[in-house]
């Protein structure tokens, strides 16, 4: 869905900033995020900066809770170790 609301440049000291209407910020999920600016032909693309491994901790915790981590560990922790002679490469 494209929205044609206007953003405005405003003076901030010796620089300029972009004033973006709140509905656009909400629709683009930009609120409270660090932004990535990229020059594209004919303009500027603004996207939320995605950090490496962002959200991984919560995803791992949810997965462990959903699969009862202790029960899964019991399946392999007590298995005997194989010697080099028994391993098939």
Secondary structure, DSSP 4 states (H G I P E B T S, - for coil): ----PPPEEEEETTEEEEE--HHHHHHTT-TT--EEEEEETTEEEEEEPPPTTTTHHHHHHHHHHHTTHHHHHHHHHTSPPPPTTT---
